[in-house]
Amino acid sequence: MSVETVEQTSVITLTEAAAAKLDEIMKEKSIRETHSLRVFVSGGGCSGLQYGMTFDPNPREVDTVITQHGMRMVIDPQSLVYMDGSTIDFVDSPVGGGFHIENPNAVSNCGGGCSGCH
């Protein structure tokens, strides 16, 4: 089984800041060479969807594999439908930083206090 690598930016965009932070985290965990970033959508949250990211050592044959800024991301077909056109960024700020997913397909936006929307 081979997983096809797709070199593109139109499906999901990973910013340079997010790629750099992920690279740092993966090197600290000694998994940089063996794992990919899995991006996924699951039910729940105030908008009906929650975004998730994890490190995955075994992409599946059905996954779309995207490489940007040297970071390999994998996404399953169902999550891809909801996340097409999204941007993953990392914001570092004194009042709280972290990864942020901007999805132009999101049906509703949250007023404060909803962790499932970012």
C-alpha positions in Angstrom: 0.0 0.0 0.0 1.4 3.3 -1.0 0.1 6.7 0.1 0.2 9.4 -2.6 1.7 12.7 -1.7 0.0 15.7 -3.0 2.0 18.9 -3.3 -0.5 21.7 -3.2 -1.8 24.6 -1.1 -5.4 24.8 -2.2 -6.8 22.0 0.1 -5.5 23.2 3.5 -2.9 25.9 4.0 -0.3 25.6 6.7 1.3 28.9 7.6 5.1 29.1 8.0 4.6 30.0 11.7 2.5 26.9 12.3 4.9 24.7 10.4 7.8 26.0 12.4 6.0 25.4 15.8 5.0 21.9 14.7 8.6 21.2 13.6 9.8 22.3 17.1 7.2 20.1 18.9 7.9 17.1 16.8 11.7 17.4 17.2 11.2 17.7 21.0 9.2 14.4 20.9 11.8 12.8 18.6 9.1 12.0 16.0 9.9 14.5 13.3 11.1 11.9 10.8 8.5 9.2 11.6 5.2 11.0 12.0 2.9 13.3 10.0 0.4 15.9 11.3 -3.1 14.4 11.1 -5.8 17.1 10.8 -9.4 16.0 11.3 -12.9 17.1 12.0 -15.2 15.4 14.6 -18.7 16.1 15.8 -19.3 18.4 18.7 -18.6 21.9 19.7 -20.9 24.9 19.4 -20.9 24.9 15.6 -21.4 21.2 15.4 -17.8 20.5 14.4 -14.5 20.3 16.3 -11.1 20.5 14.7 -8.3 18.3 15.9 -4.7 17.7 15.2 -2.5 14.8 16.3 0.8 13.2 15.2 0.2 10.0 13.1 2.9 7.5 12.2 0.7 5.6 9.8 -1.2 7.5 7.1 -3.9 5.4 5.5 -4.3 4.7 1.9 -7.5 6.8 1.6 -5.8 9.9 3.2 -4.8 13.0 1.3 -1.2 13.8 2.0 -0.1 17.4 1.7 3.4 18.8 2.2 3.9 22.5 3.0 6.9 24.3 4.4 8.5 20.8 4.9 5.6 19.6 7.1 3.7 16.6 6.0 -0.1 16.7 6.8 -2.6 13.9 6.3 -6.4 14.3 6.3 -9.1 11.7 5.8 -11.7 12.1 3.0 -14.6 13.0 5.3 -12.6 15.7 7.2 -11.4 17.1 3.9 -14.9 17.8 2.7 -15.4 20.1 5.8 -11.9 21.6 5.8 -11.2 22.3 2.2 -9.8 25.9 1.9 -8.9 26.1 5.6 -5.8 27.7 7.0 -3.9 26.4 10.0 -1.9 29.1 11.8 0.1 29.5 15.0 -0.3 32.7 17.0 2.1 33.4 19.9 0.8 36.2 22.1 1.2 37.2 25.8 -2.6 36.7 26.4 -2.6 33.2 25.1 -1.4 31.8 21.8 -1.8 28.5 20.0 -3.0 26.9 16.8 -5.9 28.5 15.1 -7.9 27.0 12.2 -9.6 29.5 9.9 -12.3 27.7 8.0 -14.2 29.7 5.3 -16.8 26.9 5.1 -17.8 27.2 8.8 -21.6 27.7 9.0 -21.6 29.7 12.3 -19.1 31.6 14.4 -18.9 31.5 18.2 -19.1 34.3 20.7 -16.3 33.8 23.3 -15.8 30.7 25.3 -16.1 28.0 22.7 -13.0 25.9 22.4 -14.4 23.7 19.7 -14.4 26.4 17.1 -10.7 26.9 16.8 
